[in-house]
Structure formats: structure tokens, C-alpha cells
Amino acid sequence: MSAGASLRVAMLAALRGDAALGALVNQIADGDQGKASPPAITIGEASETGWGARAVDGRALRVPLTVTDRGDGPAGVAGIVDAIDTALAAVPATIDGWRLLDLRFARSRLLSPRQGEWVALVDYGARLARII
């Protein structure tokens, strides 16, 4: 399995396996959120680039998450973003023949596309090396 697909599966499992995060959202979706009502998290397609060194076959990835919520202010969506950080600590160090070197928060953007709706676009960066 590719590094991007492997990491996405592991991140999804970590997010869905966190009870505290699960209590904050109605759905944690892979790709399309469907008809779930907010609050919800959607994991998007990872962008993947080559990375490595002598005798190291590696990949650098950027994995987007979208967090949606309804409310009077951004506090709800901010709390969910904080809980995501905690949940992702459970991603294992070895994933389908890849070693996870780092997984870190990269950036976020908070939007309010409509009155009473809040969206956080959150990117996580990761580096993986193929286990030889």
C-alpha cells in the first residue's frame, strides 16, 4: 500500500478509536461527509512527495482534515481541533511496511461560510520511510 493510503487508514482508525473525540462529533468520515449533521470531521486525500536520503525511500505527506460545526462562535470547532491532536498521538510508529518518522500539525484556517456555521481546514504533515 502507498505511504499516503497507509497513513490515511491509520489516521482514520486513530480518530475513530478516540472516545473523547467521538463524544464531540456525529461522524468521522473518509472522504465524503454524506448527510451527517455537524459537528463532523472529514479526512481528505493526502498529497504525497518523494523524500529520502541515501538508502532511505521516503515520502513527505500533507493530509487535510475538514471540521464542521454549528454554533454561535468558533469555540466548538476549536475544541474538536484540539481533540484531533490528542487522538492522532495514537497513530502507530509502523504502518503497512512504512515507519512513521513524524506526524505534526502543519496549519489551519477557520472559516464561517454562513451565519452559525464554522469550518476548520486543518493540515497535518508527515514523513514516512519504507521499511527495508
TIGU-874331 format. One record per atom (N, C-alpha, C): residue in three letters; atom name; x, y, z. Coordinates in Angstrom, 3 decimals, m for minus. Each point is the difference from the previous one (the first is absolute). Layout:
N
+-------+---------+----------+----------+----------+
! fivex ! mardren !        x !        y !        z !
+-------+---------+----------+----------+----------+
!   Ala !      CA !        X !        Y !        Z !
...
+-------+---------+----------+----------+----------+
This chain:
132
+-------+---------+----------+----------+----------+
! fivex ! mardren !        x !        y !        z !
+-------+---------+----------+----------+----------+
!   Met !       N !    0.843 !   m1.169 !    0.000 !
!   Met !      CA !   m0.843 !    1.169 !    0.000 !
!   Met !       C !    0.893 !    1.239 !    0.000 !
!   Ser !       N !   m0.437 !    1.055 !   m0.663 !
!   Ser !      CA !    0.801 !    1.224 !   m0.049 !
!   Ser !       C !    0.087 !    0.637 !    1.382 !
!   Ala !       N !    0.984 !    0.865 !    0.158 !
!   Ala !      CA !    0.173 !    0.685 !    1.279 !
!   Ala !       C !   m1.234 !    0.841 !    0.333 !
!   Gly !       N !   m0.529 !    0.703 !   m0.991 !
!   Gly !      CA !   m1.166 !    0.846 !    0.220 !
!   Gly !       C !   m1.224 !   m0.791 !    0.418 !
!   Ala !       N !   m0.257 !   m1.104 !   m0.696 !
!   Ala !      CA !   m1.155 !   m0.826 !    0.342 !
!   Ala !       C !    0.170 !   m0.640 !    1.369 !
!   Ser !       N !    1.203 !   m0.467 !    0.297 !
!   Ser !      CA !    0.268 !   m0.625 !    1.302 !
!   Ser !       C !   m0.195 !    0.989 !    1.143 !
!   Leu !       N !    0.529 !    1.208 !   m0.174 !
!   Leu !      CA !   m0.137 !    1.006 !    1.052 !
!   Leu !       C !   m1.454 !    0.406 !    0.181 !
!   Arg !       N !   m0.699 !    0.142 !   m1.081 !
!   Arg !      CA !   m1.425 !    0.396 !    0.078 !
!   Arg !       C !   m0.814 !   m1.026 !    0.779 !
!   Val !       N !    0.218 !   m1.283 !   m0.278 !
!   Val !      CA !   m0.702 !   m1.068 !    0.723 !
!   Val !       C !    0.346 !    0.049 !    1.490 !
!   Ala !       N !    1.281 !    0.190 !    0.325 !
!   Ala !      CA !    0.432 !    0.049 !    1.395 !
!   Ala !       C !   m0.559 !    1.229 !    0.716 !
!   Met !       N !   m0.019 !    1.143 !   m0.673 !
!   Met !      CA !   m0.561 !    1.204 !    0.607 !
!   Met !       C !   m1.499 !   m0.157 !    0.242 !
!   Leu !       N !   m0.697 !   m0.561 !   m0.960 !
!   Leu !      CA !   m1.441 !   m0.212 !    0.142 !
!   Leu !       C !   m0.289 !   m0.925 !    1.177 !
!   Ala !       N !    0.784 !   m1.064 !    0.139 !
!   Ala !      CA !   m0.182 !   m0.932 !    1.119 !
!   Ala !       C !    0.264 !    0.693 !    1.338 !
!   Ala !       N !    1.035 !    0.837 !    0.060 !
!   Ala !      CA !    0.313 !    0.713 !    1.243 !
!   Ala !       C !   m1.109 !    0.983 !    0.360 !
!   Leu !       N !   m0.516 !    0.715 !   m0.989 !
!   Leu !      CA !   m1.077 !    0.954 !    0.253 !
!   Leu !       C !   m1.265 !   m0.709 !    0.459 !
!   Arg !       N !   m0.364 !   m1.070 !   m0.695 !
!   Arg !      CA !   m1.222 !   m0.737 !    0.357 !
!   Arg !       C !    0.144 !   m0.759 !    1.311 !
!   Gly !       N !    1.221 !   m0.318 !    0.390 !
!   Gly !      CA !    0.234 !   m0.753 !    1.227 !
!   Gly !       C !    0.085 !    0.851 !    1.251 !
!   Asp !       N !   m0.031 !    1.306 !   m0.135 !
!   Asp !      CA !    0.109 !    0.891 !    1.152 !
!   Asp !       C !   m1.402 !    0.329 !    0.535 !
!   Ala !       N !   m0.290 !   m0.470 !    1.194 !
!   Ala !      CA !   m1.329 !    0.174 !    0.592 !
!   Ala !       C !   m0.324 !    1.474 !    0.261 !
!   Ala !       N !    0.982 !    0.759 !    0.457 !
!   Ala !      CA !   m0.248 !    1.416 !    0.293 !
!   Ala !       C !   m0.358 !    0.762 !   m1.276 !
!   Leu !       N !    0.704 !   m0.281 !   m1.082 !
!   Leu !      CA !   m0.304 !    0.645 !   m1.278 !
!   Leu !       C !   m1.366 !   m0.463 !   m0.508 !
!   Gly !       N !   m0.269 !   m1.291 !    0.128 !
!   Gly !      CA !   m1.286 !   m0.536 !   m0.436 !
!   Gly !       C !   m1.180 !    0.632 !    0.711 !
!   Ala !       N !    0.202 !    0.426 !    1.250 !
!   Ala !      CA !   m1.071 !    0.652 !    0.752 !
!   Ala !       C !   m0.259 !    1.427 !   m0.495 !
!   Leu !       N !    0.943 !    0.584 !   m0.733 !
!   Leu !      CA !   m0.140 !    1.373 !   m0.481 !
!   Leu !       C !   m0.614 !    0.111 !   m1.385 !
!   Val !       N !    0.045 !   m1.091 !   m0.782 !
!   Val !      CA !   m0.448 !    0.071 !   m1.393 !
!   Val !       C !   m1.037 !   m1.078 !   m0.311 !
!   Asn !       N !   m0.786 !    0.261 !   m1.050 !
!   Asn !      CA !   m0.992 !   m0.968 !   m0.450 !
!   Asn !       C !    0.577 !   m1.009 !   m0.987 !
!   Gln !       N !    1.062 !    0.402 !   m0.708 !
!   Gln !      CA !    0.577 !   m0.887 !   m1.007 !
!   Gln !       C !    1.471 !    0.343 !   m0.229 !
!   Ile !       N !    0.790 !   m1.043 !   m0.264 !
!   Ile !      CA !    1.377 !    0.150 !   m0.465 !
!   Ile !       C !    0.042 !   m0.744 !   m1.320 !
!   Ala !       N !    0.025 !    0.748 !   m1.103 !
!   Ala !      CA !   m0.204 !   m0.563 !   m1.329 !
!   Ala !       C !    1.296 !   m0.090 !   m0.792 !
!   Asp !       N !    0.060 !   m1.020 !   m0.823 !
!   Asp !      CA !    1.101 !   m0.191 !   m0.934 !
!   Asp !       C !   m0.446 !    0.541 !   m1.346 !
!   Gly !       N !    0.450 !    1.184 !   m0.328 !
!   Gly !      CA !   m0.405 !    0.599 !   m1.271 !
!   Gly !       C !   m1.263 !    0.815 !    0.146 !
!   Asp !       N !   m1.091 !   m0.459 !   m0.575 !
!   Asp !      CA !   m1.250 !    0.739 !   m0.015 !
!   Asp !       C !   m0.727 !   m0.110 !    1.336 !
!   Gln !       N !   m0.410 !    1.140 !    0.531 !
!   Gln !      CA !   m0.714 !    0.035 !    1.282 !
!   Gln !       C !   m1.412 !   m0.548 !   m0.130 !
!   Gly !       N !   m0.547 !   m0.007 !   m1.185 !
!   Gly !      CA !   m1.367 !   m0.492 !   m0.189 !
!   Gly !       C !   m1.001 !    0.931 !    0.652 !
!   Lys !       N !   m0.994 !   m0.583 !    0.625 !
!   Lys !      CA !   m1.079 !    0.797 !    0.579 !
!   Lys !       C !    0.095 !    0.141 !    1.512 !
!   Ala !       N !    1.148 !   m0.282 !    0.570 !
!   Ala !      CA !    0.162 !    0.132 !    1.447 !
!   Ala !       C !   m0.127 !    1.463 !    0.397 !
!   Ser !       N !   m0.682 !    0.243 !    1.096 !
!   Ser !      CA !   m0.128 !    1.373 !    0.467 !
!   Ser !       C !    1.224 !    0.356 !    0.843 !
!   Pro !       N !    0.411 !    1.271 !   m0.068 !
!   Pro !      CA !    1.139 !    0.434 !    0.799 !
!   Pro !       C !   m0.297 !   m0.130 !    1.483 !
!   Pro !       N !    0.996 !   m0.139 !    0.807 !
!   Pro !      CA !    1.427 !    0.051 !   m0.309 !
!   Pro !       C !    0.499 !   m1.308 !   m0.634 !
!   Ala !       N !    0.921 !    0.151 !   m0.950 !
!   Ala !      CA !    0.535 !   m1.149 !   m0.715 !
!   Ala !       C !    1.432 !    0.288 !   m0.452 !
!   Ile !       N !    0.728 !   m1.089 !   m0.249 !
!   Ile !      CA !    1.373 !    0.082 !   m0.504 !
!   Ile !       C !    0.065 !   m0.803 !   m1.290 !
!   Thr !       N !    0.642 !    0.549 !   m1.008 !
!   Thr !      CA !    0.229 !   m0.711 !   m1.259 !
!   Thr !       C !    1.490 !   m0.004 !   m0.279 !
!   Ile !       N !    0.552 !   m1.177 !   m0.281 !
!   Ile !      CA !    1.417 !   m0.105 !   m0.371 !
!   Ile !       C !    0.073 !   m0.016 !   m1.522 !
!   Gly !       N !    0.866 !    0.842 !   m0.558 !
!   Gly !      CA !    0.114 !    0.128 !   m1.451 !
!   Gly !       C !    1.159 !   m0.803 !   m0.572 !
!   Glu !       N !    0.204 !    0.158 !   m1.285 !
!   Glu !      CA !    1.081 !   m0.689 !   m0.703 !
!   Glu !       C !    1.342 !    0.642 !    0.331 !
!   Ala !       N !    0.974 !   m0.810 !    0.328 !
!   Ala !      CA !    1.337 !    0.492 !    0.333 !
!   Ala !       C !    0.753 !    0.384 !   m1.266 !
!   Ser !       N !    0.787 !    1.079 !    0.086 !
!   Ser !      CA !    0.958 !    0.291 !   m1.059 !
!   Ser !       C !    1.317 !   m0.622 !    0.440 !
!   Glu !       N !    0.698 !   m0.604 !   m0.951 !
!   Glu !      CA !    1.174 !   m0.808 !    0.323 !
!   Glu !       C !    1.153 !    0.388 !   m0.915 !
!   Thr !       N !    1.169 !    0.244 !    0.590 !
!   Thr !      CA !    1.195 !    0.299 !   m0.786 !
!   Thr !       C !    1.132 !   m0.906 !    0.451 !
!   Gly !       N !    0.960 !   m0.188 !   m0.886 !
!   Gly !      CA !    1.155 !   m0.815 !    0.323 !
!   Gly !       C !    0.880 !    0.699 !    1.021 !
!   Trp !       N !    0.547 !   m0.792 !    0.876 !
!   Trp !      CA !    0.904 !    0.507 !    1.018 !
!   Trp !       C !    0.925 !   m1.151 !    0.362 !
!   Gly !       N !    1.227 !    0.292 !    0.320 !
!   Gly !      CA !    0.886 !   m1.081 !    0.393 !
!   Gly !       C !    1.441 !    0.449 !    0.080 !
!   Ala !       N !    0.835 !   m0.979 !    0.198 !
!   Ala !      CA !    1.439 !    0.216 !    0.099 !
!   Ala !       C !    0.654 !   m1.267 !   m0.521 !
!   Arg !       N !    1.297 !   m0.086 !    0.124 !
!   Arg !      CA !    0.696 !   m1.183 !   m0.471 !
!   Arg !       C !   m0.597 !   m1.237 !    0.670 !
!   Ala !       N !   m0.427 !   m0.935 !   m0.803 !
!   Ala !      CA !   m0.578 !   m1.265 !    0.445 !
!   Ala !       C !   m1.308 !    0.164 !    0.787 !
!   Val !       N !   m0.659 !    1.160 !   m0.127 !
!   Val !      CA !   m1.292 !    0.202 !    0.660 !
!   Val !       C !   m1.015 !    0.415 !   m1.056 !
!   Asp !       N !   m1.018 !   m0.829 !   m0.192 !
!   Asp !      CA !   m1.107 !    0.324 !   m0.896 !
!   Asp !       C !   m1.100 !    0.590 !    0.864 !
!   Gly !       N !   m0.225 !    1.293 !   m0.128 !
!   Gly !      CA !   m0.973 !    0.641 !    0.873 !
!   Gly !       C !   m1.017 !    0.827 !   m0.744 !
!   Arg !       N !   m1.034 !    0.396 !    0.732 !
!   Arg !      CA !   m1.058 !    0.844 !   m0.526 !
!   Arg !       C !   m0.315 !    1.098 !    1.006 !
!   Ala !       N !   m0.243 !    1.182 !   m0.511 !
!   Ala !      CA !   m0.514 !    1.106 !    0.812 !
!   Ala !       C !   m1.455 !    0.190 !   m0.406 !
!   Leu !       N !   m0.878 !    0.084 !    0.986 !
!   Leu !      CA !   m1.431 !    0.075 !   m0.279 !
!   Leu !       C !   m0.641 !    1.195 !    0.689 !
!   Arg !       N !   m1.088 !    0.448 !   m0.583 !
!   Arg !      CA !   m0.854 !    1.020 !    0.608 !
!   Arg !       C !   m1.412 !   m0.565 !   m0.064 !
!   Val !       N !   m0.615 !   m0.197 !    1.170 !
!   Val !      CA !   m1.330 !   m0.603 !    0.092 !
!   Val !       C !   m0.982 !    1.057 !    0.490 !
!   Pro !       N !   m1.036 !    0.310 !   m0.810 !
!   Pro !      CA !   m0.967 !    1.011 !    0.407 !
!   Pro !       C !   m1.175 !   m0.600 !    0.772 !
!   Leu !       N !   m0.414 !    0.720 !    1.036 !
!   Leu !      CA !   m1.211 !   m0.340 !    0.741 !
!   Leu !       C !   m0.921 !    1.212 !   m0.055 !
!   Thr !       N !   m1.291 !   m0.248 !   m0.121 !
!   Thr !      CA !   m0.995 !    1.063 !    0.051 !
!   Thr !       C !   m0.898 !   m0.256 !    1.188 !
!   Val !       N !   m0.117 !    0.990 !    0.866 !
!   Val !      CA !   m0.841 !   m0.093 !    1.188 !
!   Val !       C !   m1.149 !    0.987 !   m0.171 !
!   Thr !       N !   m1.238 !   m0.487 !    0.103 !
!   Thr !      CA !   m1.167 !    0.879 !   m0.117 !
!   Thr !       C !   m0.789 !   m0.016 !    1.297 !
!   Asp !       N !   m0.569 !    1.148 !    0.330 !
!   Asp !      CA !   m0.804 !    0.121 !    1.214 !
!   Asp !       C !   m0.999 !    1.129 !   m0.193 !
!   Arg !       N !   m1.056 !   m0.049 !    0.805 !
!   Arg !      CA !   m0.975 !    1.083 !    0.037 !
!   Arg !       C !    0.018 !    0.599 !    1.389 !
!   Gly !       N !   m0.126 !    1.311 !    0.077 !
!   Gly !      CA !   m0.008 !    0.651 !    1.299 !
!   Gly !       C !    0.177 !    1.491 !   m0.133 !
!   Asp !       N !   m0.032 !    0.674 !    1.147 !
!   Asp !      CA !    0.112 !    1.451 !    0.010 !
!   Asp !       C !    1.431 !    0.496 !   m0.162 !
!   Gly !       N !    0.969 !   m0.865 !    0.229 !
!   Gly !      CA !    1.393 !    0.419 !   m0.078 !
!   Gly !       C !    0.900 !   m1.168 !   m0.342 !
!   Pro !       N !    1.293 !    0.262 !   m0.141 !
!   Pro !      CA !    0.945 !   m1.025 !   m0.425 !
!   Pro !       C !    0.468 !   m0.937 !    1.104 !
!   Ala !       N !   m0.474 !    0.151 !    1.228 !
!   Ala !      CA !    0.499 !   m0.806 !    1.121 !
!   Ala !       C !   m0.211 !   m1.492 !   m0.215 !
!   Gly !       N !   m1.130 !   m0.383 !   m0.552 !
!   Gly !      CA !   m0.279 !   m1.426 !   m0.224 !
!   Gly !       C !    0.974 !   m0.632 !   m0.967 !
!   Val !       N !    0.216 !    0.650 !   m1.127 !
!   Val !      CA !    0.909 !   m0.549 !   m0.996 !
!   Val !       C !    1.441 !    0.025 !    0.523 !
!   Ala !       N !    0.358 !    1.007 !    0.783 !
!   Ala !      CA !    1.347 !    0.062 !    0.573 !
!   Ala !       C !    0.228 !   m1.151 !    0.979 !
!   Gly !       N !   m1.005 !   m0.338 !    0.779 !
!   Gly !      CA !    0.107 !   m1.134 !    0.918 !
!   Gly !       C !    0.173 !   m1.313 !   m0.724 !
!   Ile !       N !   m0.674 !   m0.143 !   m1.135 !
!   Ile !      CA !    0.137 !   m1.223 !   m0.802 !
!   Ile !       C !    1.409 !   m0.088 !   m0.580 !
!   Val !       N !    0.538 !    1.110 !   m0.485 !
!   Val !      CA !    1.365 !    0.013 !   m0.547 !
!   Val !       C !    1.007 !   m0.400 !    1.076 !
!   Asp !       N !   m0.176 !    0.499 !    1.211 !
!   Asp !      CA !    0.890 !   m0.397 !    1.105 !
!   Asp !       C !   m0.105 !   m1.497 !    0.271 !
!   Ala !       N !   m1.214 !   m0.540 !   m0.036 !
!   Ala !      CA !   m0.204 !   m1.433 !    0.248 !
!   Ala !       C !    0.609 !   m0.857 !   m1.115 !
!   Ile !       N !    0.027 !    0.524 !   m1.222 !
!   Ile !      CA !    0.628 !   m0.717 !   m1.115 !
!   Ile !       C !    1.481 !   m0.197 !    0.282 !
!   Asp !       N !    0.671 !    1.052 !    0.464 !
!   Asp !      CA !    1.425 !   m0.106 !    0.337 !
!   Asp !       C !    0.251 !   m1.125 !    0.990 !
!   Thr !       N !   m0.811 !   m0.068 !    1.022 !
!   Thr !      CA !    0.139 !   m1.042 !    1.016 !
!   Thr !       C !   m0.243 !   m1.380 !   m0.607 !
!   Ala !       N !   m1.034 !   m0.132 !   m0.811 !
!   Ala !      CA !   m0.342 !   m1.298 !   m0.604 !
!   Ala !       C !    1.095 !   m0.496 !   m0.933 !
!   Leu !       N !    0.627 !    0.897 !   m0.744 !
!   Leu !      CA !    1.017 !   m0.421 !   m0.966 !
!   Leu !       C !    1.285 !   m0.488 !    0.654 !
!   Ala !       N !    0.162 !    0.236 !    1.279 !
!   Ala !      CA !    1.154 !   m0.555 !    0.715 !
!   Ala !       C !   m0.040 !   m1.526 !    0.013 !
!   Ala !       N !   m1.163 !   m0.582 !   m0.269 !
!   Ala !      CA !   m0.148 !   m1.456 !   m0.005 !
!   Ala !       C !    0.365 !   m0.647 !   m1.342 !
!   Val !       N !    0.383 !    0.783 !   m1.003 !
!   Val !      CA !    0.428 !   m0.586 !   m1.276 !
!   Val !       C !    1.279 !   m0.785 !    0.259 !
!   Pro !       N !    0.034 !   m1.278 !   m0.403 !
!   Pro !      CA !    1.174 !   m0.820 !    0.302 !
!   Pro !       C !    1.249 !    0.436 !   m0.764 !
!   Ala !       N !    1.152 !   m0.360 !    0.530 !
!   Ala !      CA !    1.279 !    0.370 !   m0.611 !
!   Ala !       C !    0.303 !   m0.819 !   m1.251 !
!   Thr !       N !   m0.613 !   m1.166 !   m0.132 !
!   Thr !      CA !    0.184 !   m0.844 !   m1.174 !
!   Thr !       C !   m1.359 !   m0.228 !   m0.646 !
!   Ile !       N !   m0.083 !    0.312 !   m1.314 !
!   Ile !      CA !   m1.264 !   m0.083 !   m0.725 !
!   Ile !       C !    0.241 !   m0.699 !   m1.332 !
!   Asp !       N !   m0.480 !   m1.225 !   m0.172 !
!   Asp !      CA !    0.046 !   m0.699 !   m1.299 !
!   Asp !       C !    1.338 !    0.098 !   m0.723 !
!   Gly !       N !    1.077 !   m0.288 !    0.680 !
!   Gly !      CA !    1.310 !    0.023 !   m0.649 !
!   Gly !       C !    0.648 !    1.376 !   m0.037 !
!   Trp !       N !   m0.577 !    0.960 !    0.678 !
!   Trp !      CA !    0.547 !    1.351 !    0.077 !
!   Trp !       C !    0.255 !    0.356 !    1.452 !
!   Arg !       N !    1.067 !    0.717 !    0.263 !
!   Arg !      CA !    0.278 !    0.514 !    1.342 !
!   Arg !       C !   m0.411 !    1.469 !    0.023 !
!   Leu !       N !   m0.858 !    0.351 !    0.951 !
!   Leu !      CA !   m0.435 !    1.379 !    0.157 !
!   Leu !       C !    1.079 !    0.759 !    0.766 !
!   Leu !       N !    0.650 !    0.941 !   m0.669 !
!   Leu !      CA !    1.074 !    0.769 !    0.619 !
!   Leu !       C !   m0.545 !    1.186 !    0.784 !
!   Asp !       N !   m1.003 !    0.659 !   m0.560 !
!   Asp !      CA !   m0.677 !    1.059 !    0.737 !
!   Asp !       C !   m1.380 !    0.264 !   m0.595 !
!   Leu !       N !   m0.896 !    0.418 !    0.871 !
!   Leu !      CA !   m1.352 !    0.403 !   m0.369 !
!   Leu !       C !   m0.286 !    1.236 !    0.832 !
!   Arg !       N !   m0.203 !    1.113 !   m0.657 !
!   Arg !      CA !   m0.125 !    1.260 !    0.728 !
!   Arg !       C !   m1.048 !    0.902 !   m0.635 !
!   Phe !       N !   m0.574 !    0.839 !    0.838 !
!   Phe !      CA !   m0.893 !    1.051 !   m0.459 !
!   Phe !       C !    0.806 !    0.917 !   m0.913 !
!   Ala !       N !   m0.539 !    0.323 !   m1.179 !
!   Ala !      CA !    0.704 !    0.879 !   m0.936 !
!   Ala !       C !   m0.630 !    1.390 !   m0.072 !
!   Arg !       N !   m1.336 !    0.047 !   m0.156 !
!   Arg !      CA !   m0.677 !    1.290 !   m0.082 !
!   Arg !       C !   m1.500 !   m0.197 !    0.107 !
!   Ser !       N !   m0.688 !    1.088 !    0.291 !
!   Ser !      CA !   m1.459 !   m0.043 !    0.012 !
!   Ser !       C !   m0.552 !    1.343 !   m0.434 !
!   Arg !       N !   m1.239 !   m0.049 !   m0.412 !
!   Arg !      CA !   m0.699 !    1.212 !   m0.407 !
!   Arg !       C !   m1.431 !   m0.125 !    0.490 !
!   Leu !       N !   m0.505 !    1.007 !    0.661 !
!   Leu !      CA !   m1.345 !   m0.001 !    0.542 !
!   Leu !       C !   m0.884 !    0.892 !   m0.861 !
!   Leu !       N !   m1.135 !   m0.546 !   m0.432 !
!   Leu !      CA !   m0.921 !    0.728 !   m0.872 !
!   Leu !       C !   m1.404 !   m0.045 !    0.581 !
!   Ser !       N !   m0.797 !    0.999 !   m0.349 !
!   Ser !      CA !   m1.420 !   m0.013 !    0.323 !
!   Ser !       C !   m0.753 !    0.296 !   m1.291 !
!   Pro !       N !   m0.265 !   m1.056 !   m0.802 !
!   Pro !      CA !   m0.607 !    0.223 !   m1.313 !
!   Pro !       C !   m1.443 !    0.514 !    0.064 !
!   Arg !       N !   m0.716 !   m0.318 !    1.078 !
!   Arg !      CA !   m1.368 !    0.460 !    0.197 !
!   Arg !       C !   m0.207 !    0.327 !    1.474 !
!   Gln !       N !   m0.965 !    0.803 !    0.267 !
!   Gln !      CA !   m0.327 !    0.347 !    1.381 !
!   Gln !       C !   m0.227 !   m1.281 !    0.815 !
!   Gly !       N !    0.736 !   m0.138 !    1.097 !
!   Gly !      CA !   m0.181 !   m1.145 !    0.884 !
!   Gly !       C !    0.708 !   m1.267 !   m0.435 !
!   Glu !       N !    0.800 !    0.051 !   m1.059 !
!   Glu !      CA !    0.752 !   m1.174 !   m0.469 !
!   Glu !       C !    1.486 !    0.323 !    0.052 !
!   Trp !       N !    0.783 !   m0.943 !    0.523 !
!   Trp !      CA !    1.446 !    0.169 !    0.129 !
!   Trp !       C !    0.709 !   m1.178 !   m0.634 !
!   Val !       N !    1.057 !    0.297 !   m0.740 !
!   Val !      CA !    0.787 !   m1.031 !   m0.681 !
!   Val !       C !    1.477 !    0.254 !    0.295 !
!   Ala !       N !    0.689 !   m1.037 !    0.427 !
!   Ala !      CA !    1.449 !    0.073 !    0.164 !
!   Ala !       C !    0.631 !   m0.913 !   m1.043 !
!   Leu !       N !    0.901 !    0.555 !   m0.793 !
!   Leu !      CA !    0.773 !   m0.779 !   m0.958 !
!   Leu !       C !    1.362 !   m0.218 !    0.655 !
!   Val !       N !    0.325 !   m1.242 !    0.297 !
!   Val !      CA !    1.194 !   m0.329 !    0.773 !
!   Val !       C !    0.880 !   m0.944 !   m0.810 !
!   Asp !       N !    1.268 !    0.326 !   m0.119 !
!   Asp !      CA !    0.954 !   m0.868 !   m0.696 !
!   Asp !       C !    0.989 !   m0.577 !    0.996 !
!   Tyr !       N !    0.295 !   m1.285 !   m0.167 !
!   Tyr !      CA !    1.046 !   m0.670 !    0.773 !
!   Tyr !       C !    1.084 !   m0.432 !   m0.968 !
!   Gly !       N !    1.245 !    0.234 !    0.377 !
!   Gly !      CA !    1.141 !   m0.425 !   m0.790 !
!   Gly !       C !    0.604 !   m1.253 !    0.608 !
!   Ala !       N !    0.533 !   m0.858 !   m0.849 !
!   Ala !      CA !    0.614 !   m1.231 !    0.482 !
!   Ala !       C !    1.162 !   m0.379 !   m0.917 !
!   Arg !       N !    0.938 !   m0.732 !    0.589 !
!   Arg !      CA !    1.073 !   m0.611 !   m0.787 !
!   Arg !       C !    0.021 !   m1.479 !    0.344 !
!   Leu !       N !    0.071 !   m0.821 !   m1.040 !
!   Leu !      CA !    0.058 !   m1.452 !    0.169 !
!   Leu !       C !    1.176 !   m0.537 !   m0.795 !
!   Ala !       N !    0.628 !   m1.042 !    0.519 !
!   Ala !      CA !    1.099 !   m0.680 !   m0.696 !
!   Ala !       C !   m0.382 !   m1.466 !   m0.170 !
!   Arg !       N !    0.261 !   m0.520 !   m1.200 !
!   Arg !      CA !   m0.307 !   m1.415 !   m0.267 !
!   Arg !       C !    0.904 !   m0.884 !    0.837 !
!   Ile !       N !   m0.566 !   m1.003 !    0.624 !
!   Ile !      CA !    0.781 !   m0.961 !    0.783 !
!   Ile !       C !    0.590 !   m1.024 !   m0.975 !
!   Ile !       N !    1.297 !   m0.115 !    0.011 !
!   Ile !      CA !    0.675 !   m0.908 !   m0.945 !
!   Ile !       C !    0.388 !   m1.287 !    0.712 !
+-------+---------+----------+----------+----------+
